[in-house]
Amino acid sequence: QLVFNVPNPFNPTTEINFFVPEAGNVRVEVFNLLGQKISTLLDRECNAGLNSVTWDNRNSSGTKVASGIYFFRVTYENEISITKKMLLMK
C-alpha cells in the first residue's frame, strides 16, 4: 500500500501519489484538522499501478486554505482507505 505526497511540507502544491493493485474506483479527499472535508480531488476509475493527483491548497469552492496540517484520504473501491498527514507552510 504505497501512498505518499511530495513535497511535504509544501507550498503551494503537493502531488499525492497512490498505488492501485488493480483497476478500480479511487477517491482522494482532503480534510482539515477538525476532520471536515474541504475538497474531493479525485473520484473515478484509475488504472492499476502508480497514480497521482495534485492539490493546489484550495478548498471545494476554489479558495486557498490557511497554512497548517491537513490530511488526505485515498479510498480504493470503497473498501481500502488510507489517511496521511501533510503540512502546508506559506
HELIX and SHEET records of a PDB file:
SHEET    1   A 3 VAL A   3  VAL A   6  0                                        
SHEET    2   A 3 THR A  14  VAL A  20 -1                                        
SHEET    3   A 3 GLY A  49  TRP A  55 -1                                        
SHEET    1   B 4 LYS A  37  CYS A  46  0                                        
SHEET    2   B 4 GLY A  24  PHE A  31 -1                                        
SHEET    3   B 4 GLY A  68  TYR A  76 -1                                        
SHEET    4   B 4 ILE A  80  LEU A  88 -1                                        
END                                                                             
